Amino acid sequence: MPRYELPEFTARFNALFDTSENLSREHHPTLWSIVTLKARMRVLACDISTGQLSNLRSGKTTNPGGYHLDGLARAFGVTPMVWFSQEVFRSELERLTRERDARRGLELRP
């Protein structure tokens, strides 16, 4: 049985990793690192190793299972549909960018 390949998974993962912020510390959003993302996913009851996350980030692994797709989406604060729909991915990435810029006090552009 052929495996279903996720379209542009690595690019989407890296865009979410670079755009969203770790909001687990109230009033102190921080950029993600492999270690902080692993810790956040553990809090969300989704265990993943730093090696697995590193492989996802580098593109060595491009087809994680549903358990990890769901955990990653929850950690980034997006719907799991970002992995399957370009339209949903774009919409969520724009939302994350607006929210991040608002937290940073940057002027929002229409």
Stockholm file with secondary structure:
# STOCKHOLM 1.0

chainA/1-110         MPRYELPEFTARFNALFDTSENLSREHHPTLWSIVTLKARMRVLACDISTGQLSNLRSGKTTNPGGYHLDGLARAFGVTPMVWFSQEVFRSELERLTRERDARRGLELRP
#=GR chainA/1-110 SS CCCCCCTTHHHHHHHHHHHSCBCSSTTCCBCCCHHHHHHHHHHTTCCCCHHHHHHHHHTSCCCCCHHHHHHHHHHHTSCGGGGTCHHHHHHHHHHHHHHHHHHTTCCCCC
#=GC SS_cons         CCCCCCTTHHHHHHHHHHHSCBCSSTTCCBCCCHHHHHHHHHHTTCCCCHHHHHHHHHTSCCCCCHHHHHHHHHHHTSCGGGGTCHHHHHHHHHHHHHHHHHHTTCCCCC
//
